[in-house]
Amino acid sequence: MVLLFVYGTLQDPVVQERIIGRVVIGTPDTLEGFFKSQMSMPEGIYPLVIPRHGHEVAGLVLEVTEEELRRMDVYETTAYRRVRVPLRSGRESWVYA
């Protein structure tokens, strides 16, 4: 299993079910040193995180399989880049930035 920090639509059980076929109960955590913003795409407005000292983003940590992570990569498209980040809890996780 791998850890994925989510802060937007991937927190939604309906979205999780649609993408990976199950609902993942997340653990609250915080991404420090990032700012939550938005980007406009033809399909709508979506959240994103941008590195910014002194800021933090609340979200959930999901435990997913490598295959589920690949499915989420497809969902997030090339508009996002998956990067490894440390979380306030001390765990290291992937995040879409």
C-alpha positions as CSV (number, residue, x, y, z in Angstrom):
1,M,0.0,0.0,0.0
2,V,1.1,3.6,-0.7
3,L,0.0,6.8,0.9
4,L,-1.7,9.6,-1.0
5,F,-2.5,13.0,0.5
6,V,-5.7,14.3,-1.0
7,Y,-7.2,17.8,-0.5
8,G,-9.9,18.1,-3.2
9,T,-12.2,15.9,-5.2
10,L,-10.3,12.7,-4.3
11,Q,-11.7,13.1,-0.7
12,D,-15.2,12.5,-2.1
13,P,-16.4,8.9,-1.6
14,V,-18.4,9.0,-4.8
15,V,-15.3,10.1,-6.8
16,Q,-13.2,7.3,-5.1
17,E,-15.8,4.7,-6.0
18,R,-15.9,5.8,-9.6
19,I,-12.1,5.9,-10.0
20,I,-10.9,2.9,-8.0
21,G,-14.1,0.9,-7.3
22,R,-14.1,1.4,-3.5
23,V,-14.3,4.0,-0.8
24,V,-11.1,4.7,1.2
25,I,-11.5,6.0,4.7
26,G,-8.8,8.7,5.0
27,T,-6.8,9.8,8.0
28,P,-6.7,13.6,8.6
29,D,-3.3,15.2,8.2
30,T,-1.7,18.5,7.1
31,L,0.6,19.4,4.3
32,E,2.9,22.1,5.5
33,G,4.7,24.6,3.2
34,F,1.9,24.6,0.6
35,F,-0.9,26.9,-0.3
36,K,-4.3,25.7,-1.6
37,S,-5.4,27.5,-4.8
38,Q,-7.6,26.8,-7.8
39,M,-7.2,26.3,-11.5
40,S,-9.8,26.7,-14.2
41,M,-10.1,24.0,-16.8
42,P,-12.8,23.4,-19.5
43,E,-14.5,20.9,-17.2
44,G,-14.6,23.3,-14.2
45,I,-12.6,24.8,-11.4
46,Y,-10.3,22.4,-9.5
47,P,-8.1,22.8,-6.4
48,L,-4.4,22.6,-6.5
49,V,-1.5,23.1,-4.0
50,I,1.5,25.3,-4.6
51,P,4.6,25.4,-2.5
52,R,4.6,28.4,-0.3
53,H,6.5,28.8,3.0
54,G,4.4,29.5,6.0
55,H,1.2,28.0,4.6
56,E,-0.5,24.7,5.2
57,V,-3.3,22.6,3.6
58,A,-5.6,20.3,5.5
59,G,-6.6,17.0,3.9
60,L,-6.8,13.2,4.2
61,V,-4.2,10.5,3.8
62,L,-5.5,7.5,1.8
63,E,-3.9,4.1,1.7
64,V,-4.2,2.8,-1.8
65,T,-2.6,0.1,-3.9
66,E,-0.1,0.8,-6.7
67,E,-2.9,0.0,-9.3
68,E,-5.3,2.4,-7.6
69,L,-2.6,5.1,-7.6
70,R,-2.2,4.6,-11.4
71,R,-5.9,5.0,-11.8
72,M,-5.8,8.2,-9.8
73,D,-2.9,9.4,-12.0
74,V,-5.2,9.0,-15.1
75,Y,-8.0,10.9,-13.3
76,E,-5.8,13.8,-12.3
77,T,-4.4,14.1,-15.9
78,T,-1.2,15.9,-16.9
79,A,-2.6,19.0,-15.3
80,Y,-1.1,17.7,-12.0
81,R,2.3,16.3,-11.1
82,R,2.5,13.6,-8.4
83,V,5.3,14.4,-5.9
84,R,6.5,13.0,-2.6
85,V,6.0,15.2,0.5
86,P,6.5,15.0,4.2
87,L,3.3,15.5,6.3
88,R,2.9,17.1,9.7
89,S,2.3,13.6,11.2
90,G,5.8,12.6,10.1
91,R,4.6,10.3,7.4
92,E,5.7,10.7,3.8
93,S,3.1,10.7,1.1
94,W,2.4,11.3,-2.6
95,V,0.4,14.5,-3.4
96,Y,-0.9,15.9,-6.7
97,A,0.5,19.4,-7.1
